[in-house]
Amino acid sequence: MLNRRDFLKLIGLGGVSTGAGFVLKEAMEPPVAKLIPYLVPPEDTVPGVANWYAGLCTQCSAGCGVITKTMEGRAKKIEGNPLHPINRGKLCARGQAGLQVLYNPDRVKGPLKRVGKRGEGEFREVSWEEGLSILSGNLKDLTNRNEAGKLYLLTSALRGHLTSLLVSFMDSFGSSNYFQYELFNNSNLIYANSVTIGSGAIPDYDIANTRLLLSFGADFMGTWLSPVRYARSYGDMRQGRPGVRGRFVQIEPRLSMTGASADEWVPVRPGTEGILALSIAYLIVEERHYRGADAKRWMDMLKRYNPDEVAGEIDISVRKIGELAEEFVEGGPSLAIGGDNLASYDNGIGNLVAVNVLNYLAGSIGHKGGVLLNGKDKTFKRKSVPYAQLTKLGDSALEGDIETLILYNTNPLFTAPSGMKLGASLENIPLIVSLSSFMDETTGMADLILPAHTSLEDWGDDFADHGAGYSVATVMQPAVSPVFDTKGVGDVFLALAASLGPGFKKDFPWRSFGDFLKDAWKKIYRRNRGSGIKERSFEDFWSRLLAAGGWWTPSPKISGAVNLSVGKASSHIPSAAAGFDGDSDKFPFFLTVYSHSAFLDGRGANLPWLQEMPDPMTSVVWGTWVEMNPKTARHLSLKEGDMIRVESPYGEIHAPLYLYPGIRPDTVAVPIGQGHTSYGRYAKERGDNPLAILPPRVDTRTGALALNSTRVRVFKSTRSGKLVKMEGSARELGRGIVQTVSNKEFKKMGKEA
Amino acid sequence: MKKVPIYIIVAVITFAIGYNVNARYFSNRRPVQPIAFSHKIHAGDNDIPCLYCHIYANKSRVAGVPSVQRCMGCHKVIKTDSPKIQKLTHYWESGEPIPWIKVHNLPDHVYFTHKRHVKAGVECQSCHGDVEEMDVIARVASLKMGWCLRCHMNEEVKNGKDCWTCHK
């Protein structure tokens, strides 16, 4: 019945279907997973349950408190610290992206020593022992040759006890050349405040409680001073008080993200903002809203800012100035703030003084809803940080005064105008040591790289200048163990101190920077200045301090009255509009450069989250763009997306054009932050850096760089490039997507309802 | 063509054999572990409570495999002459964790937490079977959604039928 042939067929069929059954079952099973236990379980860690560590955000200088979520020892998410009075649980995009600083694939993963020519970027890996011994050998040489003063240190505007350590290290070594530099610094604001309202500290602006906010160029929700805090205050101003909706007017030539939230945008001619402030001040005095005994003298001084005479220069109508003045005095409190754009002209200090004068005459200083003065913090001596520090450093380098330069957390080759030729000056320095965790432009010049921890791996603390209406101290602790072979900056200097001989070591007995910090906080504990944390023993205080993420005293202090004399004010107010390089015939446009809300001064450009975050006003990602008014573009026959060349007397940049109705027709604007030549795969060769075409023009009183101080001309570029943006069209094209009513109509509607 | 039924019968039988061979001998329902650990000796004969080793079961999503340190806590002195324990000691001394094979493996789209179930008083055995009688640990439940829901519905678990309870 079954022949040999069929039998073999059946055997074959049986084999195949056995296999099929086997494979089917295999496919139905989930893949085999391993279950790897801990060898020794770490304390305080429960797998699957997050541990949150309080810390400090170091992505800008606002000093927000953060909490970092860690699971099984890895940082997963950064959020705002809900207890922290500056940001009250909120955090901006830059802060959130701090995680990508930690895990960035382009971090310097261990100490490096240069092998190729300087600047060629060829390095060899060395051990920490070798790296530190090269540097300490060099420092010993300097001491032996009696040239200790030729050691220079350049860092960002650090605050807190790390600065104390660095200062005392440099002092013990015998060098007075510790410099700090920051592109966006508040030196003009500090100067203006100290000559007018007598406080060299940055005040706290009580935006939350004001009824009318006049902002002169301050992008306080984007990058100015403390954006998270002020954005929150802005929300409170609008909706935090039942029945009261504060009014907000933004005065600037280019509408910023903050300006977009305003009720009204007043596009004044660049560099005349201060004159407008004084013109409003004039009307306030003239209408007898200022009742001081010296009203007559103010009147005399402000006479020349009579709107009838200056309105043309400011380029807004006399009536508008009158309206602003009326609004500013009726039904206060009202507050004028000035920053960013306004402070970045060569008459920046004058403009800021003018804003203070306006606040003073309207009685807004030292009151709720006005300017709340902070006392000067006596714990730390602040270093001066403006651009002039960098020119000083460059000059010393050229003269051969620098033998060894140590850099930390600063990238001056990117943030200095190329007209300064800092690169060539640095070439004269025999040994450049960078403590940067990233291969940025300046670190590329280094001979030795000793990479530092990032803020999630290190100890530290911070004392934010502006506070929160009271002093705020924030503590930073390691949330995770170091991802790479890096060391804390403080630890590097303590290790150097230990290697420089027993005499030196004696002054620096700490085993680690963490110990140093704890010791330093013992002093604060002993003083116990009405602290928010009261504990019997220091150890208890310390652990509660770390748990809370800092220390603050929630007792709002409203400072007393301020006396501003006419004489003091008149010697500082702007006598004319700001100066601009370049002839107005050859260079018809004002150039406004502004800090990109994600990259700040360029430091955020290596983080892909920030690169792919659309700019809030233009929706552009992954590049630089040039903003121009559509009318101007039509006149020049340019259209959106055209690659254009922006030329100043100092150089040119190329970027695609973005048509932006929120800019004056006589102005073009370019964001700062892109255009890196190194700094990792995400930042490199992306866009163009507008700082390169700025004149090295400074306000001589503070040495602050005047960012808005050149005129430019624009042409169609021969280069190719694309404008990458998320939006289709910025206009609603009659579709009624955004329906608006004016403030007056709105009030009328309220009555009818 | 009258032989077709035979072909079909042979195919079905051999298919079933293949399927079952896989299920019985190759399945990760009862995989061969790197160390032949017996739950029967530990949890059964010696009455060690589950939570003594699976220390996170009432605190976390995961129950936690005991750390090698915990094994060694007893086995530094107990039964050190057994070859299985010597294998354990070897792992400990060379500083390597034991690469156990997962028996209860849920896909990533399921959010399951031990903590809630333990706190609700669900016995370990109701999902894991009579572990204290198993020489080789084996999965007794299907861990499929229907199996989960049966219990959620019988016990009238609050929000127990809500998608978001398990798929978040």
Interface residues (C-beta under 8 A of the other chain):
Chain A: D6 K9 L10 L13 G14 G15 S17 T18 G19 A20 G21 F22 V23 L24 K25 E26 E29 P30 V32 A33 K34 L35 I36 P37 Y38 L39 V40 P41 V46 P47 G48 V49
Chain B: K3 I6 Y7 V10 A11 V12 I13 T14 F15 A16 I17 G18 Y19 N20 V21 N22 A23 F26 S27 N28 P31 Y56 K59 S60 R61 V62 G64 V65 P66 S67 V68 Q69 R70 W92 G95 E96 P97 I98 P99 W100 I101 K102 N105 P107 T113
